[in-house]
Amino acid sequence: MLPVKTRMVEVNRLKGKRKGASLKEQVWLEDERVSEYSLVYINLKRCQVDHGRVLGYDNSHSFHHRHFMGKIEAIEFTSYPNLFDRFIKEVHELWRIEDEEDQN
């Protein structure tokens, strides 16, 4: 019997001072186990390379990796929930930095 494969996609289009930016989560499950994932913060006002991807995590190309402002680096993967928490913390820190830069 083939595994049951499910794909979840959630896109949040940001408003206010981040209007035009978005957060996107894609998760593919095989029998309730995460087999593939992609977490992305896109903001063309902050990053003009890599299709506006400021920050992202995924496991395409057969390895777990992090995208940041056009650069890619391998990461150690422990679990999807841990990675999701890391992504959200980094996004909030980036927003804090963006807000400080916008005030100056």
C-alpha positions in Angstrom: 0.0 0.0 0.0 1.3 3.5 -0.9 1.8 6.0 1.8 -0.9 8.7 2.1 0.5 12.0 1.0 -1.0 15.3 2.0 0.1 18.9 1.2 -0.7 21.9 3.4 -0.1 25.4 2.2 -0.6 28.5 4.3 0.1 32.0 2.9 -0.1 35.1 5.0 0.0 38.4 3.1 1.3 41.1 5.4 -0.2 44.5 5.8 0.7 47.8 7.2 4.4 48.8 6.9 5.1 45.3 5.5 2.4 45.5 2.8 3.4 43.4 -0.2 5.5 41.0 1.9 4.4 37.5 2.8 5.0 34.5 5.0 4.5 31.1 3.4 4.5 27.6 4.9 4.2 24.5 2.8 4.3 21.0 4.4 4.0 17.6 2.7 3.0 14.8 5.0 3.4 11.1 4.4 1.2 9.1 6.8 1.3 12.1 9.2 5.2 12.4 9.1 6.7 15.5 7.6 8.5 14.5 4.4 9.1 17.9 2.8 8.7 21.4 3.9 9.3 25.0 2.9 9.1 28.1 5.2 9.6 31.5 3.6 9.6 35.2 4.4 9.4 37.1 1.1 9.8 40.9 1.0 11.0 42.4 -2.3 11.6 45.8 -0.5 14.3 44.1 1.7 15.7 41.5 -0.8 15.8 41.8 -4.5 17.6 38.4 -5.1 16.2 34.9 -4.8 12.7 36.0 -5.8 12.5 38.3 -2.7 13.2 35.5 -0.2 14.7 37.3 2.8 14.6 34.1 4.9 13.7 30.5 4.2 14.1 26.9 5.2 13.4 23.9 3.1 14.6 20.4 2.4 14.5 20.4 -1.4 17.6 19.1 -3.3 17.9 16.3 -0.8 19.3 18.3 2.1 18.0 20.6 4.9 19.1 24.2 4.3 18.6 27.9 5.1 18.2 30.7 2.7 19.1 34.2 3.8 19.3 37.2 1.4 20.4 35.1 -1.6 22.9 32.8 0.3 22.3 29.2 1.1 23.8 27.1 4.0 23.2 23.6 5.2 21.5 23.3 8.6 21.1 20.5 11.2 17.5 19.3 11.3 16.1 17.9 14.6 12.4 18.2 14.0 9.9 20.3 12.0 8.3 21.9 15.1 11.8 23.0 16.3 12.6 24.4 12.9 9.2 26.2 12.7 9.9 27.8 16.0 13.4 28.9 14.9 12.0 30.4 11.7 9.3 32.4 13.6 11.9 33.7 16.1 14.2 34.8 13.2 11.4 36.5 11.3 10.5 38.5 14.5 14.1 39.5 14.9 14.3 40.5 11.3 11.2 42.6 11.7 12.7 44.3 14.8 15.8 45.1 12.8 13.7 46.4 9.8 11.7 48.6 12.2 14.9 50.1 13.7 16.4 50.7 10.2 13.1 52.4 9.1 13.2 54.7 12.1 16.7 56.0 11.2 
